[in-house]
Amino acid sequence: MLSEKERKLLSLPTPCYVIDEAALCRNLAILQNVERQTGCHILLAQKAFSAYHVYPLIAQYLSGTTASGLFEARLAHEEMPDRQVHVYAPAYKDEDFEQLLPICDHIVFNSFSQWKHFRPKAQQHPAVSFGLRINPEYSEIETDIYNPCFEGSRLGITLDNFEEDELDGISGLHFHTLCEQGADTLERTLAVVEEKFGRYLSRMKWLNFGGGHHITKPDYDIPTLVRCIRRFQDRYGLDIYLEPGEAVAINAGYLVCSVLDTLKNGRDLAIVDTSAACHMPDVLEMPYRPIIIGAEEAEVLPYTYRLGAPTCLAGDVIGDYSFDRPLSVGDKLIFTDMAMYSMVKNNTFNGMPLPSIYLMTTDGDLRLLKAFGYEDFKRRL
Ligand SMILES: *Cc1c(COP(=O)(O)O)cnc(C)c1O
């Protein structure tokens, strides 16, 4: 039996993303609760989710946003104007930095050379708070592509490279070493941060714990997070910032697609009008397996299919799924957890159309936010 919500999702033209406002609000309320309990500030990491149509909603819950560079900072400044805008980038261009200064509350540098290069400009902007990203060289992330502490990493300043005589004008430190991790990992990371950089913390106004906190997952240990935050507030008098991306938008959206063809090559195959490479690149990069409503792992239900894209990339395979009935051309499938790291990573490889973007409001209404066409493909080339 289809739920009312599923029925609505299946009525949409495909491919499309649907942002689930109610689910987003549930995540935001959990995050806001952490802010209220501790007085810390939580920022949306826009690189995970930049659907600015819902920024006014997010602004009701969070302290602001963080950006990976000028474009995201501008987007936040324009679309969430009454909230803080933070930015961190591994390196800034001179012309970008000029534009960041008037629109950012915090600017975080990745090296002392960048800090020294921009310091004369920075000193003319007393309204902006400047910080440094440190690399505590401690991370429990096992995949190198997501581990900013792997050997030779360019992300953050190690203790060996820390120039304690150059801290004049620096108000905060920033670390980002977590990825989909719990408060226990945060606690162990903070112990290392404190051991290595503790003597600088009392000279700072703020400490940014970065992102990667899986705060809105059901098993996340919020009391431990709260304890970690309070400890650094109490011991060093610091303002604490967290900048999750995933935790804001996790499980807050869908990707709906249609079956275009079914075929056989030793196994049952289905081609759908969406692509892992273009519309959900994390399926190939992470890699991870999205859930399809009503489907199971391969061979659990009677009919198993390998789902693939209508692109020429042999590896553009979403995965193997089983269904309780054979798939037919025109059937629609709903992938879950498609709000984060999806729309922001879209591309038009193979001339694939970009999925349109809908919002399902808390009332259950569907609003088309964006539709794309041939011109969007052509304009980029
Ligand atoms: C990616 C990133 C984030 C957000 O990470 P999530 O895993 O989405 O929470 C925050 N800060 C920095 C510096 C990042 O690179």
PDBQT file of the ligand as one rigid body, heavy atoms in Angstrom, charges set to zero:
ROOT
HETATM    1  C1  LIG A 401      32.532  19.219   4.159  1.00  0.00    +0.000 C 
HETATM    2  C2  LIG A 401      32.768  20.192   5.219  1.00  0.00    +0.000 A 
HETATM    3  C3  LIG A 401      31.769  20.429   6.175  1.00  0.00    +0.000 A 
HETATM    4  C4  LIG A 401      30.458  19.665   6.219  1.00  0.00    +0.000 C 
HETATM    5  O1  LIG A 401      30.678  18.316   6.375  1.00  0.00    +0.000 OA
HETATM    6  P1  LIG A 401      29.455  17.278   6.575  1.00  0.00    +0.000 P 
HETATM    7  O2  LIG A 401      30.140  15.958   6.566  1.00  0.00    +0.000 OA
HETATM    8  O3  LIG A 401      28.534  17.443   5.432  1.00  0.00    +0.000 OA
HETATM    9  O4  LIG A 401      28.826  17.586   7.867  1.00  0.00    +0.000 OA
HETATM   10  C5  LIG A 401      32.045  21.388   7.135  1.00  0.00    +0.000 A 
HETATM   11  N1  LIG A 401      33.214  22.066   7.157  1.00  0.00    +0.000 NA
HETATM   12  C6  LIG A 401      34.195  21.857   6.243  1.00  0.00    +0.000 A 
HETATM   13  C7  LIG A 401      35.449  22.638   6.316  1.00  0.00    +0.000 C 
HETATM   14  C8  LIG A 401      34.004  20.916   5.248  1.00  0.00    +0.000 A 
HETATM   15  O5  LIG A 401      34.971  20.697   4.353  1.00  0.00    +0.000 OA
ENDROOT
TORSDOF 0
